[in-house]
Amino acid sequence: MDKMKIEVQCPCCQARLIVDGTTGTVLWHEDKKPEKNLPSMNEMIKNLETRKKEVQEKIFNESKALKERSRILEEKFKESMKRLDKNEDIKPIGPFDLD
């Protein structure tokens, strides 16, 4: 004997249910797929333009920071060279001198 299957749509969540007619148990439950609202072409172009501006700004800031970093490293190097010149009279300690 064939079992009777009933297909029902939930009034609350719009899910699709397949129910066994004799026992009343749910055999299959399928949620309603959400509808995707795609933005218009103008909105997508605006989003791309803003993202492009953000990327360009980020690249500009990074290159500026890199130049600044280079300048700071150069100043540190010059300062350490000055200190090295002052300590020229001091002989470095050799590993065998520690014995």
Chimera marker file (.cmm) of the C-alpha trace (Angstrom):
<marker_set name="trace">
<marker id="1" x="0.000" y="0.000" z="0.000" r="1" g="1" b="0" radius="0.5"/>
<marker id="2" x="1.368" y="3.450" z="-1.003" r="1" g="1" b="0" radius="0.5"/>
<marker id="3" x="1.841" y="5.942" z="1.757" r="1" g="1" b="0" radius="0.5"/>
<marker id="4" x="0.157" y="9.245" z="1.134" r="1" g="1" b="0" radius="0.5"/>
<marker id="5" x="2.448" y="12.313" z="1.124" r="1" g="1" b="0" radius="0.5"/>
<marker id="6" x="1.106" y="15.811" z="1.604" r="1" g="1" b="0" radius="0.5"/>
<marker id="7" x="2.961" y="18.941" z="0.577" r="1" g="1" b="0" radius="0.5"/>
<marker id="8" x="2.248" y="21.930" z="2.811" r="1" g="1" b="0" radius="0.5"/>
<marker id="9" x="3.510" y="25.526" z="2.889" r="1" g="1" b="0" radius="0.5"/>
<marker id="10" x="4.003" y="27.063" z="6.333" r="1" g="1" b="0" radius="0.5"/>
<marker id="11" x="1.953" y="30.256" z="6.706" r="1" g="1" b="0" radius="0.5"/>
<marker id="12" x="4.506" y="31.823" z="9.068" r="1" g="1" b="0" radius="0.5"/>
<marker id="13" x="7.891" y="31.265" z="7.457" r="1" g="1" b="0" radius="0.5"/>
<marker id="14" x="6.771" y="30.177" z="3.970" r="1" g="1" b="0" radius="0.5"/>
<marker id="15" x="8.809" y="26.959" z="4.301" r="1" g="1" b="0" radius="0.5"/>
<marker id="16" x="7.809" y="23.946" z="2.224" r="1" g="1" b="0" radius="0.5"/>
<marker id="17" x="7.009" y="20.778" z="4.171" r="1" g="1" b="0" radius="0.5"/>
<marker id="18" x="6.352" y="17.257" z="2.958" r="1" g="1" b="0" radius="0.5"/>
<marker id="19" x="4.306" y="15.368" z="5.532" r="1" g="1" b="0" radius="0.5"/>
<marker id="20" x="3.478" y="11.676" z="5.748" r="1" g="1" b="0" radius="0.5"/>
<marker id="21" x="-0.310" y="11.429" z="5.513" r="1" g="1" b="0" radius="0.5"/>
<marker id="22" x="-0.728" y="8.370" z="7.716" r="1" g="1" b="0" radius="0.5"/>
<marker id="23" x="1.565" y="9.245" z="10.630" r="1" g="1" b="0" radius="0.5"/>
<marker id="24" x="1.717" y="13.044" z="10.318" r="1" g="1" b="0" radius="0.5"/>
<marker id="25" x="5.501" y="13.181" z="10.577" r="1" g="1" b="0" radius="0.5"/>
<marker id="26" x="7.478" y="15.695" z="8.582" r="1" g="1" b="0" radius="0.5"/>
<marker id="27" x="9.506" y="13.908" z="5.913" r="1" g="1" b="0" radius="0.5"/>
<marker id="28" x="11.133" y="16.974" z="4.376" r="1" g="1" b="0" radius="0.5"/>
<marker id="29" x="11.582" y="20.587" z="5.370" r="1" g="1" b="0" radius="0.5"/>
<marker id="30" x="12.811" y="23.229" z="2.919" r="1" g="1" b="0" radius="0.5"/>
<marker id="31" x="13.276" y="26.831" z="3.997" r="1" g="1" b="0" radius="0.5"/>
<marker id="32" x="12.189" y="29.636" z="1.748" r="1" g="1" b="0" radius="0.5"/>
<marker id="33" x="15.150" y="31.015" z="-0.144" r="1" g="1" b="0" radius="0.5"/>
<marker id="34" x="15.722" y="34.693" z="0.612" r="1" g="1" b="0" radius="0.5"/>
<marker id="35" x="15.316" y="37.000" z="-2.322" r="1" g="1" b="0" radius="0.5"/>
<marker id="36" x="18.465" y="38.819" z="-3.274" r="1" g="1" b="0" radius="0.5"/>
<marker id="37" x="17.948" y="42.484" z="-3.966" r="1" g="1" b="0" radius="0.5"/>
<marker id="38" x="20.691" y="43.410" z="-6.352" r="1" g="1" b="0" radius="0.5"/>
<marker id="39" x="21.744" y="47.056" z="-6.306" r="1" g="1" b="0" radius="0.5"/>
<marker id="40" x="21.197" y="49.119" z="-9.392" r="1" g="1" b="0" radius="0.5"/>
<marker id="41" x="23.994" y="49.731" z="-11.857" r="1" g="1" b="0" radius="0.5"/>
<marker id="42" x="24.411" y="53.321" z="-10.635" r="1" g="1" b="0" radius="0.5"/>
<marker id="43" x="24.791" y="52.154" z="-7.030" r="1" g="1" b="0" radius="0.5"/>
<marker id="44" x="27.353" y="49.547" z="-8.065" r="1" g="1" b="0" radius="0.5"/>
<marker id="45" x="29.352" y="52.188" z="-9.978" r="1" g="1" b="0" radius="0.5"/>
<marker id="46" x="29.248" y="54.524" z="-6.962" r="1" g="1" b="0" radius="0.5"/>
<marker id="47" x="30.460" y="51.705" z="-4.715" r="1" g="1" b="0" radius="0.5"/>
<marker id="48" x="33.316" y="50.930" z="-7.093" r="1" g="1" b="0" radius="0.5"/>
<marker id="49" x="34.312" y="54.603" z="-7.250" r="1" g="1" b="0" radius="0.5"/>
<marker id="50" x="34.358" y="54.939" z="-3.463" r="1" g="1" b="0" radius="0.5"/>
<marker id="51" x="36.383" y="51.730" z="-3.123" r="1" g="1" b="0" radius="0.5"/>
<marker id="52" x="38.793" y="52.997" z="-5.783" r="1" g="1" b="0" radius="0.5"/>
<marker id="53" x="39.230" y="56.281" z="-3.886" r="1" g="1" b="0" radius="0.5"/>
<marker id="54" x="39.803" y="54.399" z="-0.628" r="1" g="1" b="0" radius="0.5"/>
<marker id="55" x="42.461" y="52.198" z="-2.241" r="1" g="1" b="0" radius="0.5"/>
<marker id="56" x="44.204" y="55.186" z="-3.822" r="1" g="1" b="0" radius="0.5"/>
<marker id="57" x="44.177" y="57.005" z="-0.473" r="1" g="1" b="0" radius="0.5"/>
<marker id="58" x="45.573" y="53.957" z="1.291" r="1" g="1" b="0" radius="0.5"/>
<marker id="59" x="48.368" y="53.607" z="-1.276" r="1" g="1" b="0" radius="0.5"/>
<marker id="60" x="49.205" y="57.306" z="-0.935" r="1" g="1" b="0" radius="0.5"/>
<marker id="61" x="49.321" y="57.056" z="2.876" r="1" g="1" b="0" radius="0.5"/>
<marker id="62" x="51.515" y="53.940" z="2.749" r="1" g="1" b="0" radius="0.5"/>
<marker id="63" x="53.979" y="55.516" z="0.325" r="1" g="1" b="0" radius="0.5"/>
<marker id="64" x="54.097" y="58.631" z="2.504" r="1" g="1" b="0" radius="0.5"/>
<marker id="65" x="54.750" y="56.496" z="5.587" r="1" g="1" b="0" radius="0.5"/>
<marker id="66" x="57.469" y="54.592" z="3.726" r="1" g="1" b="0" radius="0.5"/>
<marker id="67" x="59.223" y="57.829" z="2.780" r="1" g="1" b="0" radius="0.5"/>
<marker id="68" x="58.932" y="59.058" z="6.361" r="1" g="1" b="0" radius="0.5"/>
<marker id="69" x="60.307" y="55.763" z="7.638" r="1" g="1" b="0" radius="0.5"/>
<marker id="70" x="63.264" y="56.057" z="5.310" r="1" g="1" b="0" radius="0.5"/>
<marker id="71" x="63.982" y="59.559" z="6.605" r="1" g="1" b="0" radius="0.5"/>
<marker id="72" x="63.764" y="58.455" z="10.246" r="1" g="1" b="0" radius="0.5"/>
<marker id="73" x="66.089" y="55.489" z="9.622" r="1" g="1" b="0" radius="0.5"/>
<marker id="74" x="68.577" y="57.813" z="7.926" r="1" g="1" b="0" radius="0.5"/>
<marker id="75" x="68.520" y="60.138" z="10.957" r="1" g="1" b="0" radius="0.5"/>
<marker id="76" x="69.035" y="57.223" z="13.336" r="1" g="1" b="0" radius="0.5"/>
<marker id="77" x="71.968" y="56.024" z="11.266" r="1" g="1" b="0" radius="0.5"/>
<marker id="78" x="73.582" y="59.478" z="11.286" r="1" g="1" b="0" radius="0.5"/>
<marker id="79" x="73.111" y="59.772" z="15.048" r="1" g="1" b="0" radius="0.5"/>
<marker id="80" x="74.682" y="56.363" z="15.658" r="1" g="1" b="0" radius="0.5"/>
<marker id="81" x="77.619" y="57.289" z="13.394" r="1" g="1" b="0" radius="0.5"/>
<marker id="82" x="78.186" y="60.443" z="15.495" r="1" g="1" b="0" radius="0.5"/>
<marker id="83" x="78.238" y="58.357" z="18.659" r="1" g="1" b="0" radius="0.5"/>
<marker id="84" x="80.584" y="55.854" z="17.026" r="1" g="1" b="0" radius="0.5"/>
<marker id="85" x="83.044" y="58.616" z="16.196" r="1" g="1" b="0" radius="0.5"/>
<marker id="86" x="83.089" y="59.747" z="19.860" r="1" g="1" b="0" radius="0.5"/>
<marker id="87" x="83.799" y="56.226" z="21.100" r="1" g="1" b="0" radius="0.5"/>
<marker id="88" x="86.650" y="55.651" z="18.652" r="1" g="1" b="0" radius="0.5"/>
<marker id="89" x="89.291" y="55.660" z="21.439" r="1" g="1" b="0" radius="0.5"/>
<marker id="90" x="87.667" y="52.743" z="23.253" r="1" g="1" b="0" radius="0.5"/>
<marker id="91" x="88.971" y="49.387" z="22.099" r="1" g="1" b="0" radius="0.5"/>
<marker id="92" x="86.264" y="46.721" z="21.682" r="1" g="1" b="0" radius="0.5"/>
<marker id="93" x="86.487" y="43.772" z="24.051" r="1" g="1" b="0" radius="0.5"/>
<marker id="94" x="87.644" y="40.589" z="22.350" r="1" g="1" b="0" radius="0.5"/>
<marker id="95" x="86.242" y="37.190" z="23.350" r="1" g="1" b="0" radius="0.5"/>
<marker id="96" x="89.646" y="36.010" z="24.625" r="1" g="1" b="0" radius="0.5"/>
<marker id="97" x="90.051" y="39.134" z="26.797" r="1" g="1" b="0" radius="0.5"/>
<marker id="98" x="87.239" y="37.936" z="29.064" r="1" g="1" b="0" radius="0.5"/>
<marker id="99" x="89.277" y="35.001" z="30.426" r="1" g="1" b="0" radius="0.5"/>
<link id1="1" id2="2" r="1" g="1" b="0" radius="0.2"/>
<link id1="2" id2="3" r="1" g="1" b="0" radius="0.2"/>
<link id1="3" id2="4" r="1" g="1" b="0" radius="0.2"/>
<link id1="4" id2="5" r="1" g="1" b="0" radius="0.2"/>
<link id1="5" id2="6" r="1" g="1" b="0" radius="0.2"/>
<link id1="6" id2="7" r="1" g="1" b="0" radius="0.2"/>
<link id1="7" id2="8" r="1" g="1" b="0" radius="0.2"/>
<link id1="8" id2="9" r="1" g="1" b="0" radius="0.2"/>
<link id1="9" id2="10" r="1" g="1" b="0" radius="0.2"/>
<link id1="10" id2="11" r="1" g="1" b="0" radius="0.2"/>
<link id1="11" id2="12" r="1" g="1" b="0" radius="0.2"/>
<link id1="12" id2="13" r="1" g="1" b="0" radius="0.2"/>
<link id1="13" id2="14" r="1" g="1" b="0" radius="0.2"/>
<link id1="14" id2="15" r="1" g="1" b="0" radius="0.2"/>
<link id1="15" id2="16" r="1" g="1" b="0" radius="0.2"/>
<link id1="16" id2="17" r="1" g="1" b="0" radius="0.2"/>
<link id1="17" id2="18" r="1" g="1" b="0" radius="0.2"/>
<link id1="18" id2="19" r="1" g="1" b="0" radius="0.2"/>
<link id1="19" id2="20" r="1" g="1" b="0" radius="0.2"/>
<link id1="20" id2="21" r="1" g="1" b="0" radius="0.2"/>
<link id1="21" id2="22" r="1" g="1" b="0" radius="0.2"/>
<link id1="22" id2="23" r="1" g="1" b="0" radius="0.2"/>
<link id1="23" id2="24" r="1" g="1" b="0" radius="0.2"/>
<link id1="24" id2="25" r="1" g="1" b="0" radius="0.2"/>
<link id1="25" id2="26" r="1" g="1" b="0" radius="0.2"/>
<link id1="26" id2="27" r="1" g="1" b="0" radius="0.2"/>
<link id1="27" id2="28" r="1" g="1" b="0" radius="0.2"/>
<link id1="28" id2="29" r="1" g="1" b="0" radius="0.2"/>
<link id1="29" id2="30" r="1" g="1" b="0" radius="0.2"/>
<link id1="30" id2="31" r="1" g="1" b="0" radius="0.2"/>
<link id1="31" id2="32" r="1" g="1" b="0" radius="0.2"/>
<link id1="32" id2="33" r="1" g="1" b="0" radius="0.2"/>
<link id1="33" id2="34" r="1" g="1" b="0" radius="0.2"/>
<link id1="34" id2="35" r="1" g="1" b="0" radius="0.2"/>
<link id1="35" id2="36" r="1" g="1" b="0" radius="0.2"/>
<link id1="36" id2="37" r="1" g="1" b="0" radius="0.2"/>
<link id1="37" id2="38" r="1" g="1" b="0" radius="0.2"/>
<link id1="38" id2="39" r="1" g="1" b="0" radius="0.2"/>
<link id1="39" id2="40" r="1" g="1" b="0" radius="0.2"/>
<link id1="40" id2="41" r="1" g="1" b="0" radius="0.2"/>
<link id1="41" id2="42" r="1" g="1" b="0" radius="0.2"/>
<link id1="42" id2="43" r="1" g="1" b="0" radius="0.2"/>
<link id1="43" id2="44" r="1" g="1" b="0" radius="0.2"/>
<link id1="44" id2="45" r="1" g="1" b="0" radius="0.2"/>
<link id1="45" id2="46" r="1" g="1" b="0" radius="0.2"/>
<link id1="46" id2="47" r="1" g="1" b="0" radius="0.2"/>
<link id1="47" id2="48" r="1" g="1" b="0" radius="0.2"/>
<link id1="48" id2="49" r="1" g="1" b="0" radius="0.2"/>
<link id1="49" id2="50" r="1" g="1" b="0" radius="0.2"/>
<link id1="50" id2="51" r="1" g="1" b="0" radius="0.2"/>
<link id1="51" id2="52" r="1" g="1" b="0" radius="0.2"/>
<link id1="52" id2="53" r="1" g="1" b="0" radius="0.2"/>
<link id1="53" id2="54" r="1" g="1" b="0" radius="0.2"/>
<link id1="54" id2="55" r="1" g="1" b="0" radius="0.2"/>
<link id1="55" id2="56" r="1" g="1" b="0" radius="0.2"/>
<link id1="56" id2="57" r="1" g="1" b="0" radius="0.2"/>
<link id1="57" id2="58" r="1" g="1" b="0" radius="0.2"/>
<link id1="58" id2="59" r="1" g="1" b="0" radius="0.2"/>
<link id1="59" id2="60" r="1" g="1" b="0" radius="0.2"/>
<link id1="60" id2="61" r="1" g="1" b="0" radius="0.2"/>
<link id1="61" id2="62" r="1" g="1" b="0" radius="0.2"/>
<link id1="62" id2="63" r="1" g="1" b="0" radius="0.2"/>
<link id1="63" id2="64" r="1" g="1" b="0" radius="0.2"/>
<link id1="64" id2="65" r="1" g="1" b="0" radius="0.2"/>
<link id1="65" id2="66" r="1" g="1" b="0" radius="0.2"/>
<link id1="66" id2="67" r="1" g="1" b="0" radius="0.2"/>
<link id1="67" id2="68" r="1" g="1" b="0" radius="0.2"/>
<link id1="68" id2="69" r="1" g="1" b="0" radius="0.2"/>
<link id1="69" id2="70" r="1" g="1" b="0" radius="0.2"/>
<link id1="70" id2="71" r="1" g="1" b="0" radius="0.2"/>
<link id1="71" id2="72" r="1" g="1" b="0" radius="0.2"/>
<link id1="72" id2="73" r="1" g="1" b="0" radius="0.2"/>
<link id1="73" id2="74" r="1" g="1" b="0" radius="0.2"/>
<link id1="74" id2="75" r="1" g="1" b="0" radius="0.2"/>
<link id1="75" id2="76" r="1" g="1" b="0" radius="0.2"/>
<link id1="76" id2="77" r="1" g="1" b="0" radius="0.2"/>
<link id1="77" id2="78" r="1" g="1" b="0" radius="0.2"/>
<link id1="78" id2="79" r="1" g="1" b="0" radius="0.2"/>
<link id1="79" id2="80" r="1" g="1" b="0" radius="0.2"/>
<link id1="80" id2="81" r="1" g="1" b="0" radius="0.2"/>
<link id1="81" id2="82" r="1" g="1" b="0" radius="0.2"/>
<link id1="82" id2="83" r="1" g="1" b="0" radius="0.2"/>
<link id1="83" id2="84" r="1" g="1" b="0" radius="0.2"/>
<link id1="84" id2="85" r="1" g="1" b="0" radius="0.2"/>
<link id1="85" id2="86" r="1" g="1" b="0" radius="0.2"/>
<link id1="86" id2="87" r="1" g="1" b="0" radius="0.2"/>
<link id1="87" id2="88" r="1" g="1" b="0" radius="0.2"/>
<link id1="88" id2="89" r="1" g="1" b="0" radius="0.2"/>
<link id1="89" id2="90" r="1" g="1" b="0" radius="0.2"/>
<link id1="90" id2="91" r="1" g="1" b="0" radius="0.2"/>
<link id1="91" id2="92" r="1" g="1" b="0" radius="0.2"/>
<link id1="92" id2="93" r="1" g="1" b="0" radius="0.2"/>
<link id1="93" id2="94" r="1" g="1" b="0" radius="0.2"/>
<link id1="94" id2="95" r="1" g="1" b="0" radius="0.2"/>
<link id1="95" id2="96" r="1" g="1" b="0" radius="0.2"/>
<link id1="96" id2="97" r="1" g="1" b="0" radius="0.2"/>
<link id1="97" id2="98" r="1" g="1" b="0" radius="0.2"/>
<link id1="98" id2="99" r="1" g="1" b="0" radius="0.2"/>
</marker_set>
